[in-house]
Amino acid sequence: MQKKKIFQHPLFHLLLFLITFITTVIAGTEWATGTMGPFDLNSLLIGLPYSLSALFILATHEFGHYFAAKFHKVKATLPYFIPIPPIPQFFNFGTMGAVIKTKSEIPTNKAMFDIGVAGPIAGFIASIIVLIYGFTHLPSVDYILAIHPDYFKPEYGQDTITLQFGNNLLFVFLKNIFTQSSDFVPPMTEVYHYPYLMTGWFGLLITSMNMIPVGQLDGGHIVYSMFGSKIQEAVASISMIGLFILGTSGIIDSVLELNIGFGWSGWIFWGIILFFIIKIKHPPVRNFSELDMMRKTLGYISLLILFLSFAPTPFLITF
């Protein structure tokens, strides 16, 4: 009992936040500079834009859930931020995100819907804000040349491992709207050097992963609350098949070196987590009734968010 109280104490949440702040500063410095450290204090300042924008998106998402829970008088914890320590040569964002935990029953599907939808919509808006700022405040080409002096030489990138972030519809749309022809807009193979573009893109990825309508993911809450258990289970099953296809395609592409560029092996891993931990079927609520038109509209908007934010191939590594 005492141990449980410690984990629910506000200072514990603050400690996790501070540790995550440190790990994201280090990760942001690594991504921006393209080096693995060690870093002095002045160098770590480079990681602040990444850290602050990433924490802004994560906190906005989780506090969306938190305040919706409070509105419905459902007991919920403060957000638990999940840090990842800096590990050399490891694909590290400095955090695995953040979560809150409800501590009392959610009695109705209306409350379930409100709590489920508040997070992704809030996080989605935060991601758009960060991306718009990133696209409207692009540094000059000297920025990328300071990191890669040979960037415009023909031999650049040859015989090296290349990491490419996958496009999604919203990222492409915002890039076309908010950049000028005179701007140097980094290709998706260099986006990770640009902290606001990277965290905004990452926020959309996290939103889309949470919006998959499976079990107790945000998308599962929303689809269950809108349509009931039978439709939710059917949609969740189709979604799992889609993840399996994308994951298998990514594995085949990587192993056989087909260079199709469709799918990602990580979707298999995510699907395993969903199947064994999150579960496919959403648990029932005690009182279920049809949602009003405003909630239905928000529900369809949230499903549109999934469509706009989802990247079938979020990461593509070539050798």
Secondary structure, 3 states (H helix, E strand, C coil): CHHHHHHHCHHHHHHHHHHHHHHHHHHHHHHHHCCCCCCCHHHHHHHHHHHHHHHHHHHHHHHHHHHHHHHCCCCECCCEEEECCCCCCCCCCCEEEEECCECCCCCEHHHHHHHHHHHHHHHHHHHHHHHHHHHHCCCCHHHHHHHCCCCCCCCCCCCCCEEEECCCHHHHHHHHHHCCCCCCCCCCCCHHHCHHHHHHHHHHHHHHHHCCCCCCCHHHHHHHHHHCHHHHHHHHHHHHHHHHHHHHHHHHHHHHCCCCCCCCCHHHHHHHHHHHHHCCCCCCCCECCCCCHHHHHHHHHHHHHHHHHCCCCCEEEEC
